[in-house]
């Protein structure tokens, strides 16, 4: 089955089961996320973390900049740009990045990653979200990272048009058993950026920008202080929350998310999304200054 047929099936299942589509423009089901671009204070230190802890590899290097991807796959996932002495993320956070999420291709890979973290003594949070199983980490500048694997889509449940998502304890030992004793050798081919989760100042404003203008569907809207959005029935390509409401937006001197990418099937799709957003360029900023880039 080709990508277009898969996307059409996913959209049909979505339309029949859960979610709220925007009233106007709607992003195509085949959209996906591209790289996240991060500003960090010390490139050498960050590379040590992203390569040694996360298991990414540098696929491009230049002065003050590195692009990282998975092993056996040249698709860029994370771009690091150095601003020497950039401020670390404060404990309460800044409006902007809450975390970006690296999606592994299967549960066995997540099991290998958990065992790797235990072996090197790296601490992480862990949650079972029903639709996925996830670990949570912070890089040396305090930028939030999720590493996760999805549960089979056929197992996802929904009620009253919303997907059922929760935050339960993760059975770490059971996930490790799925690895079958294989060791971690870095992020495997097929690893992608699964979603981005942002701190915002107001859920209503975020919904107007990302749902009504950008064209993402609402998937979960009753989670306290949060909204989850996606295309094609995915559990979320974007999460927004007000858990840092009252904080300042991340600024030019902060470690922060500089931009995240949405990749659309065709140039015509990019043009339609730009028209819906009301922008002339391939970039747009949400009400709190977080930039997204549209690509095909």
C-alpha positions, 0 to 999 in steps of 0.5 A: 500500500502506498503512502497516499493510500495509507494516509487516506485510510488513516483519515477515513478512520479518523473521520469516523471515530474521533477528533474535531476538524478545523472549520476551514483549511485542514492540513493533509493527512500525509504531513509529517514533522521535520527537524527541530532547531535548538539554540544551545550554550556549548556545542561541544557539551551538547554534542556529547549528550546528543551523541553519547546519551541519546544515540544520535550521530552528526551528519553535518558540522560547521562552525557553531552548528551541527545537524544530527540524525539516526544511524543508517538514515541521513534525514536530519532530526535535530539541528544545534546552533551555538550561542555561547553563554545562552541562559539555561532553561529555568525550572519553571520554564519559558513560553516556547519549548516544553519538549520535542519528541523522538519517535523510535520505530518500535518497542524493542528499540525503546527497550534497548534505549532504557537499558542503555540509560540504566547502563550509563547511569542517566536518569529519566522520567517515564510514562505510559500514555495508552497510545504510547510509552515514553521516557523524558529527559533534559539536555545540558541546557535544560531543554526537554526531550521525549523518546517514545514508541507508539502502541499499535494504532488498532489498540488506541481507544476513544470516547466522545470524539477524543482519543484516550490518553493518560499519564500512568506509570510505565512498566520499564522491565516489560519494555526492556524485555521487548528488546530481547537482550539486544544492546543499544547501538544508537538511534535506529533507521526509521527514527523520526521527530514524532511531535513537539510540545509547547508552553503557551500563554493561552489555550484559546489563542493557541487553538485559533493559531494551530487549529483554525489557521494552521489546520491541525485537528483537535484530538484531545481537549479535556486534558487539564491545561493542555490541548493535543492536535494532529493530522491524519488521526495521529495521537498528536503532532503538537501538544500545547499547555499552559503549565508555565502561564505567566512565564516570559517567552524564551528570548534571544539569549536563552537556550530555546527552540528556534524553529520546528518544521512541518513537511507537506506532500506538495508545494501546493500544500505549502501554498495553501497552508501559507494562505490559511496562516496569512503569511507570505513566507515559509515561516510563521510565528505563534502568538508567543514567538515560536517559529514553524517552517513549512516545507515540501 
